[in-house]
Amino acid sequence: MSTERTGLMTVRPPGLVDVLDRILDKGLVVAGDIKISLANVELLTLQIRLLVCSIDKAEQIGLNWWKYDRNLSTLGKASELEHNELRQRVDELEREIKLMAEAKKPSARTASAAARTGRSRSKAAR
């Protein structure tokens, strides 16, 4: 009778823990499309993609978005601070370039005075 019990225990179906362990180890992909149409006119399309796996498996396949998400990682927050600093620096440089361009551009008074001077010289030459 003891041999029958051990034989029955090894044949039992996998439990929830076994299924979860296998899913996290191998990964599970669920994909689906939902299309809503009216009179053969497509109104809405939803594409659903779901990947369930462990962090180790995700890194093996090249997924690591959580490392750079500002809500999940300090690295993401540092990256956001750096982005803001760079944006401010670019704005400062754009202002400086604009000021330099305006300084090089002759003013309207200087241009009109030069035009009048040129006319008066041409009249005097006649």
Secondary structure, 3 states (H helix, E strand, C coil): CHHHHHHHHHHCCCCHHHHHHHHHHHCEEEEEEEEEEECCEEEEEEEEEEEECCHHHHHHCCCCHHHCCCCCCHHHHHHHHHHHHHHHHHHHHHHHHHHHHHHHCCCHHHHHHHHHHHHHHHHHHC
